[in-house]
Amino acid sequence: MSVWIDIAGLPDERIVFTPSPLSELGFALHTLAEPAHHPGLHGWATATTAALKPDLADRLHEAVFLWGSTFSDITAAFAALPDRAGQPGTTLAEDLDLLDRMDDERYVAAALEISCSSTYCEGGPSPLVDARAREQALARAMARGPRPADFARRLLADPPGVRAWIRRLFEDCEQAFFADVWERVRVQLAADARHKTEVLRRKGLAEALAEVSPAVSLDEEQSRIVVDKMAHGRTTAVDPAVGAGVTFIPSTFGWPHLLSLHAPRWRPVIIYPAAAPDMSNPPSVELLEGRLAALAHPMRIRICRALARTAHTTGELAAANGISAPEVSRHVATLKKAGLIQTRRRGRYVLHQLDLQVVARLGSDFLEGVLR
């Protein structure tokens, strides 16, 4: 599973690395809404939440589906404006002005895309003009609870009024806490973007993508960017109607998320963590799926239990589990292919042992994979 961004024929100058104040605010709000996703920011989230005025906290809760379990594309409004050439604003006020330039149909469609629905890559009409799309958007909102449902109804009934309400909410967040956050992180984010731009210029796109994340790469033909995620999606970066190019946005709040905006009629955007825990080689989604599948068989669980304690030969495992040596070999081969066991030779014996470090990381690898 992955998201593909077609870039065949795209010149390097169309690839942009730049910070975005509104995107960073969106991630900050997500961290406040879902602190369990970001254990390294627990102290900041706790202190910031405690300092919020009750009215602001209540309004953030009302609109939480815009940045809670899923992210609304409205925080990357520049990607909907072809004349921006992939460039967000340099201040939050400039980014909010870009958000104001979006037409109501696109704004409402993006704001109400509050789940990882299968229609994300399909586009389709806005809920403002299509009854079926409106019904689906309301159903998704109602599944989130009465307040999201009420907010969705208000947005559909009065887009200009609710858009103004959301802008004031973002402005109040800036006054309450985000101005201090942005002042602290903007230099770091700008430096990260400059560095990756220089890598792109000197070493090429493949090297620049490797520095973005191990989960982002070029395919063998170097005709598309591949984002390794537990999702399917495809878009193009060479559509002149939306401004050919790809934009990469660094975020200090990002890890473990790696967001890929790939909606139709939007410029592709990848928002990546500018800083992450020391994970030099996190497993791919394919490898993670292989490890979980390898552990799904009860006999392989029994074999792992034995190999966790000490190394065993194939014959020992066969005798202990009452199965044939060839059957043990097949199970061991599956576990070895998944990277879960290590094998070494001692004289004429081949010994197998569980890789405890890999298994200990499996839970955190799974969490990072599903949140990526």
Buried (B, 14 or more C-beta within 10 A) or exposed (E): EBBBBBBEEBEEEBBBBBBBBBBBBBBBBBBBBBBEBBEEBEEBBEEBBEEBEEEBBEBBEBBBBBBBBBBBBBBBBBBBBBEBBBBBBBBBBBBBEBBEEBEBBBBBBBBBBBBEEEEBBEEEEBBBEBEEBBEBBBEBBBEBEEBBBEBBBBBBEEBEEBBEBBBEBBBBBBEBBBEEBBEEBBEBBBEBBEBBBEBBEEEEBEEBBBBBBBBBBBEEEEEBBBBBBBBEBEBBBBBEEBBBBBBBBBBBBBBBBBBBBBBEBBBBBBBBBBBBEEBEEBBBBEBBBBBBEBBEEEBBEBBBEBBEEEBBBBEBBBEBBEBEEEBBBEBBEBBBEBBBBBEEEEEEEBBBBBBEEBBEBBEEBBEBBEBB
